[in-house]
Amino acid sequence: MIRLPVGVCIKPDAQKGVKNSLEEMRISGPYYVVCSKTMNIVGKKIAKQTNSDILFPESMEMDYIKKCASSLKNSGISTVIGIGGGRTIDIAKYMGYLSKKEWISFPTILSHDGIVSSRAAITERNDKITVNAKEPIAVIVDTTIIKNSPYQYTAAGTADVVSNISSVEDWKLGAELGEDYNTVAAELALVASKAVISHVDEIKNHTENGINILTWSLICSGIAMNINGNSRPGSGSEHNFSHALEKLNSPLLHGVQAGLGCLISCYLQNNNWKNIRKVLKDIGIKLTAKELGVKSDMLIKALVMARNIRGYPRYTILDRYNIDEKMAKEILKNVGLIL
């Protein structure tokens, strides 16, 4: 069973009316705010409005989150409000799941599609893992905050949505081998990609409509994954590449890595990779190792590792190739990521 949010509020200065929004959505308290330290002023304002205690998380480690969640389990708290970027959202999401409380997503940057997904990325013994969680009961986005956020995060979120294109293509390849293919979830993921591609200029200029389009696209992408019960609609070979880069301690944002992975995957899929390259460039994603500030060797190693990076089977275009360092270098040169 999946749940859709009972309410989505996307508007300027939404932080000022959180209490009213929750009342309109009929989401009852008591509430508990989980907020990133960088957004402490916003978090304190919302905590004051909702008469809530507030937590500024110190870690993404499984044991730490479990400890925080256990303190909520037998409390009177009914709803956790997660305020911040992807890490804070995932902490709030997982705390809500472990403590059997509802949770509300209040992203302050739009850097990836985890704002409504039922999966959370955390760490265990400093190793990044993805765990089951649950969907938010509501999503609140303050477009004024997003407009004032660094554009690099918006660019990353946009690239993450664009990467659904290669992911769905991988899913189709899996379906040829007998994997279940959910047309509704796949098409919803693609609609999200098409929407951001059609509104790149507005997104890049942080216009009100651009932020709305990106927010709804991220929501649709997350819901597509929730419909399917896993991340298949939005995570294929391009995310294998991203996960491999993370293993190599890449400094790049997740969405940027997924976008670069999409470029590589579309090249291997013979799926109009030049158009993907243009879209990424238009978004503002750097497209060479030098511009990205990473070594060419890191990209090469990540592409070699990508096929076997997951801990569970999921057929992708990478399974059609036996990519060694020589081939990886050739691929990356052909798409222009290394010179």
C-alpha positions as CSV (number, residue, x, y, z in Angstrom):
1,M,0.0,0.0,0.0
2,I,1.2,3.5,-0.8
3,R,0.1,6.8,0.6
4,L,-0.1,10.1,-1.2
5,P,0.4,13.3,0.8
6,V,-2.8,14.7,2.3
7,G,-1.6,18.2,1.4
8,V,1.1,19.9,-0.7
9,C,1.7,23.6,0.0
10,I,4.1,25.5,-2.4
11,K,4.1,29.3,-1.9
12,P,6.2,32.3,-1.0
13,D,6.9,32.7,2.7
14,A,5.2,29.4,3.5
15,Q,7.3,29.2,6.7
16,K,5.1,32.0,8.2
17,G,1.9,30.0,8.0
18,V,3.0,26.5,8.8
19,K,0.6,26.2,11.7
20,N,-2.3,27.3,9.6
21,S,-1.3,25.0,6.8
22,L,-1.2,22.0,9.1
23,E,-4.7,23.0,10.5
24,E,-6.1,23.2,6.9
25,M,-4.6,19.8,6.2
26,R,-6.0,18.4,9.5
27,I,-2.6,17.2,10.6
28,S,-2.6,17.2,14.4
29,G,0.2,17.7,16.9
30,P,2.1,17.5,19.1
31,Y,4.9,18.1,16.6
32,Y,8.6,17.6,16.8
33,V,11.0,19.6,14.5
34,V,14.1,18.1,13.0
35,C,16.2,20.9,11.4
36,S,19.5,21.3,9.8
37,K,21.9,23.7,11.7
38,T,22.2,25.9,8.7
39,M,18.4,26.6,8.7
40,N,18.2,27.1,12.5
41,I,16.4,30.5,12.2
42,V,13.6,28.9,10.1
43,G,13.5,25.9,12.3
44,K,13.1,27.9,15.5
45,K,10.4,30.0,14.0
46,I,8.4,26.9,13.0
47,A,9.0,25.2,16.3
48,K,7.7,28.3,18.1
49,Q,4.6,28.4,15.8
50,T,3.8,24.8,16.4
51,N,4.9,24.8,20.1
52,S,7.5,22.1,19.3
53,D,10.7,20.9,20.6
54,I,13.6,21.0,18.1
55,L,16.5,18.7,17.2
56,F,19.5,19.7,15.2
57,P,20.9,16.3,14.2
58,E,24.5,15.6,14.8
59,S,24.9,12.5,12.6
60,M,23.4,10.4,9.8
61,E,24.5,7.2,11.5
62,M,22.0,4.5,11.9
63,D,22.7,4.1,15.7
64,Y,22.3,7.8,16.3
65,I,19.0,8.0,14.4
66,K,17.7,4.9,16.2
67,K,18.5,6.6,19.5
68,C,16.7,9.8,18.5
69,A,13.7,7.8,17.3
70,S,13.5,5.7,20.4
71,S,13.0,8.9,22.5
72,L,9.9,9.7,20.4
73,K,8.4,6.3,20.3
74,N,6.5,6.5,23.7
75,S,6.2,10.3,23.8
76,G,3.1,12.2,23.0
77,I,4.6,13.4,19.6
78,S,2.5,12.5,16.6
79,T,4.3,14.2,13.7
80,V,7.9,14.9,12.9
81,I,8.6,18.0,10.7
82,G,11.9,17.7,8.7
83,I,13.4,21.1,7.7
84,G,16.5,21.3,5.6
85,G,18.3,19.6,2.8
86,G,18.4,16.0,1.7
87,R,20.3,14.7,4.8
88,T,17.9,16.3,7.3
89,I,14.9,15.2,5.3
90,D,16.2,11.6,5.3
91,I,16.9,11.7,9.1
92,A,13.4,13.0,9.8
93,K,11.9,10.5,7.4
94,Y,13.7,7.6,9.1
95,M,13.0,8.8,12.6
96,G,9.3,9.0,11.7
97,Y,9.4,5.5,10.3
98,L,11.2,3.9,13.3
99,S,9.1,5.7,15.9
100,K,5.8,5.0,14.0
101,K,5.1,8.7,13.7
102,E,3.9,10.7,10.7
103,W,6.4,13.1,9.1
104,I,6.2,16.3,7.1
105,S,8.7,17.2,4.4
106,F,9.9,20.9,4.5
107,P,12.8,21.0,2.1
108,T,14.8,24.2,2.0
109,I,16.7,23.2,-1.1
110,L,15.5,21.1,-4.1
111,S,18.6,19.0,-4.6
112,H,17.0,15.5,-5.2
113,D,13.8,13.6,-5.4
114,G,13.9,12.1,-1.9
115,I,11.5,14.8,-0.5
116,V,8.5,12.4,-0.9
117,S,10.1,9.0,-1.5
118,S,9.7,6.1,1.0
119,R,13.4,5.4,1.1
120,A,16.0,7.1,3.2
121,A,19.8,7.4,2.6
122,I,21.7,7.2,5.9
123,T,25.1,5.8,7.0
124,E,26.0,2.7,8.9
125,R,29.6,2.6,10.2
126,N,30.3,5.5,7.8
127,D,29.1,3.5,4.8
128,K,26.1,5.1,2.9
129,I,23.1,2.8,2.7
130,T,19.5,3.1,1.6
131,V,16.7,1.9,4.0
132,N,13.0,1.5,3.9
133,A,11.0,4.4,5.4
134,K,7.6,5.8,4.6
135,E,6.1,8.6,2.6
136,P,5.5,12.1,4.1
137,I,2.0,13.0,5.2
138,A,2.5,16.4,3.7
139,V,5.0,18.6,1.8
140,I,5.5,22.3,2.4
141,V,7.9,24.3,0.2
142,D,8.6,27.9,0.9
143,T,9.5,29.3,-2.6
144,T,11.1,32.4,-1.0
145,I,13.6,30.2,0.7
146,I,14.3,28.2,-2.5
147,K,14.8,31.4,-4.5
148,N,17.5,32.5,-2.0
149,S,19.2,29.1,-1.9
150,P,22.4,28.4,-3.8
151,Y,21.5,27.5,-7.4
152,Q,24.0,24.6,-7.4
153,Y,21.4,22.6,-5.4
154,T,18.6,23.5,-7.7
155,A,20.7,22.4,-10.7
156,A,21.5,19.1,-9.0
157,G,17.8,18.5,-8.2
158,T,16.9,19.2,-11.9
159,A,19.6,16.8,-13.1
160,D,18.4,14.1,-10.7
161,V,14.9,14.4,-12.3
162,V,16.4,14.4,-15.9
163,S,18.2,11.1,-15.0
164,N,14.8,9.3,-14.9
165,I,15.2,9.1,-18.7
166,S,18.0,6.6,-18.6
167,S,16.5,4.8,-15.6
168,V,13.2,4.1,-17.3
169,E,15.1,2.9,-20.4
170,D,17.1,0.5,-18.2
171,W,13.8,-0.7,-16.7
172,K,12.5,-1.4,-20.3
173,L,15.6,-3.5,-20.9
174,G,14.8,-5.4,-17.7
175,A,11.2,-5.9,-18.8
176,E,12.5,-7.6,-22.0
177,L,14.0,-10.3,-19.7
178,G,10.8,-10.7,-17.7
179,E,11.0,-8.0,-15.0
180,D,7.6,-6.5,-14.0
181,Y,7.2,-3.1,-15.7
182,N,4.7,-0.6,-14.2
183,T,3.7,1.7,-17.1
184,V,2.0,4.2,-14.7
185,A,5.1,4.6,-12.5
186,A,7.5,4.7,-15.5
187,E,5.4,7.3,-17.4
188,L,5.1,9.5,-14.3
189,A,8.8,9.4,-13.9
190,L,9.2,10.5,-17.5
191,V,6.6,13.2,-17.2
192,A,8.7,14.7,-14.4
193,S,11.8,14.7,-16.7
194,K,10.0,16.2,-19.6
195,A,8.6,19.0,-17.4
196,V,11.9,20.2,-16.1
197,I,13.5,20.0,-19.6
198,S,10.7,22.2,-20.9
199,H,11.2,24.8,-18.2
200,V,15.0,24.9,-17.8
201,D,15.2,28.7,-18.2
202,E,12.6,29.4,-15.6
203,I,14.2,26.9,-13.2
204,K,17.6,28.4,-13.8
205,N,16.3,31.9,-13.1
206,H,14.6,30.7,-9.9
207,T,11.2,32.1,-11.1
208,E,8.1,31.3,-9.1
209,N,6.8,29.0,-11.9
210,G,10.2,27.4,-12.3
211,I,10.4,26.5,-8.6
212,N,6.8,25.1,-8.8
213,I,7.6,23.0,-11.8
214,L,10.8,21.6,-10.2
215,T,9.0,20.9,-6.9
216,W,6.1,19.1,-8.6
217,S,8.6,17.1,-10.8
218,L,10.5,16.0,-7.7
219,I,7.2,15.0,-6.1
220,C,6.1,13.1,-9.1
221,S,9.4,11.3,-9.4
222,G,9.2,10.3,-5.7
223,I,5.6,9.2,-6.0
224,A,6.5,7.1,-9.1
225,M,9.0,5.2,-6.9
226,N,6.4,4.8,-4.1
227,I,3.9,3.4,-6.6
228,N,6.3,0.8,-7.7
229,G,7.4,0.0,-4.2
230,N,11.1,0.6,-5.0
231,S,13.4,3.1,-6.7
232,R,13.3,1.4,-10.1
233,P,11.5,4.3,-11.9
234,G,14.2,6.8,-10.9
235,S,17.3,4.7,-10.3
236,G,19.2,2.7,-12.9
237,S,22.7,2.5,-14.3
238,E,23.1,6.3,-13.9
239,H,22.6,5.9,-10.1
240,N,25.0,2.9,-10.1
241,F,27.6,5.4,-11.5
242,S,26.6,7.9,-8.8
243,H,26.9,5.3,-6.0
244,A,30.3,4.3,-7.3
245,L,31.5,7.9,-7.2
246,E,30.3,8.1,-3.6
247,K,32.3,5.0,-2.8
248,L,35.3,6.9,-4.1
249,N,34.5,9.9,-1.9
250,S,33.4,12.2,-4.7
251,P,32.8,15.8,-3.7
252,L,29.9,16.2,-6.2
253,L,26.3,16.5,-5.3
254,H,24.1,13.4,-5.8
255,G,22.0,15.0,-8.5
256,V,25.0,16.1,-10.4
257,Q,26.4,12.6,-10.3
258,A,23.1,11.1,-11.4
259,G,23.0,13.6,-14.3
260,L,26.5,12.7,-15.5
261,G,25.5,9.1,-15.1
262,C,22.5,9.7,-17.3
263,L,24.7,11.1,-20.0
264,I,26.9,8.0,-20.0
265,S,23.9,5.6,-19.8
266,C,22.1,7.3,-22.7
267,Y,25.3,7.0,-24.7
268,L,25.4,3.3,-24.0
269,Q,21.7,2.9,-24.6
270,N,21.9,4.8,-27.9
271,N,19.3,7.1,-26.5
272,N,19.9,10.6,-27.8
273,W,22.8,11.3,-25.4
274,K,23.7,14.6,-27.2
275,N,20.4,16.1,-26.2
276,I,21.0,15.0,-22.6
277,R,24.4,16.7,-22.7
278,K,22.8,19.9,-24.0
279,V,20.1,19.8,-21.3
280,L,22.7,19.3,-18.6
281,K,24.7,22.2,-20.0
282,D,21.6,24.4,-20.1
283,I,20.9,23.5,-16.5
284,G,24.3,24.7,-15.5
285,I,26.0,21.3,-14.8
286,K,29.8,21.2,-15.5
287,L,30.6,18.7,-18.1
288,T,34.3,17.9,-17.8
289,A,36.3,16.4,-15.0
290,K,38.4,19.6,-14.8
291,E,35.4,21.9,-14.5
292,L,33.9,19.5,-12.0
293,G,37.0,19.6,-9.9
294,V,37.5,15.8,-9.9
295,K,40.3,13.7,-11.4
296,S,39.6,11.8,-14.6
297,D,40.8,8.6,-12.9
298,M,37.9,8.9,-10.4
299,L,35.3,9.0,-13.2
300,I,37.1,6.1,-15.0
301,K,37.2,3.9,-11.8
302,A,33.5,4.8,-11.0
303,L,32.4,3.6,-14.4
304,V,34.3,0.4,-14.1
305,M,32.8,-0.2,-10.6
306,A,29.3,0.8,-11.6
307,R,28.0,-2.5,-13.0
308,N,28.6,-4.3,-9.7
309,I,27.9,-1.5,-7.2
310,R,24.4,-2.5,-6.0
311,G,23.8,-5.1,-3.3
312,Y,20.7,-6.5,-5.2
313,P,20.1,-7.5,-8.8
314,R,18.7,-4.8,-11.2
315,Y,19.3,-5.2,-14.9
316,T,20.7,-2.1,-16.6
317,I,22.5,-1.3,-19.8
318,L,25.8,-1.9,-17.9
319,D,25.0,-5.6,-17.9
320,R,25.5,-5.6,-21.7
321,Y,29.1,-4.5,-21.4
322,N,32.2,-5.7,-19.6
323,I,33.7,-2.2,-19.0
324,D,37.3,-2.2,-18.1
325,E,39.5,0.9,-17.6
326,K,40.4,1.2,-21.3
327,M,36.7,1.1,-22.4
328,A,35.6,3.4,-19.6
329,K,38.2,6.0,-20.7
330,E,36.9,5.7,-24.3
331,I,33.3,6.1,-23.3
332,L,34.0,9.2,-21.1
333,K,36.1,10.7,-23.9
334,N,33.3,10.2,-26.4
335,V,30.7,11.9,-24.2
336,G,33.1,14.7,-23.4
337,L,33.5,14.1,-19.6
338,I,37.3,13.7,-19.9
339,L,39.6,15.2,-22.6
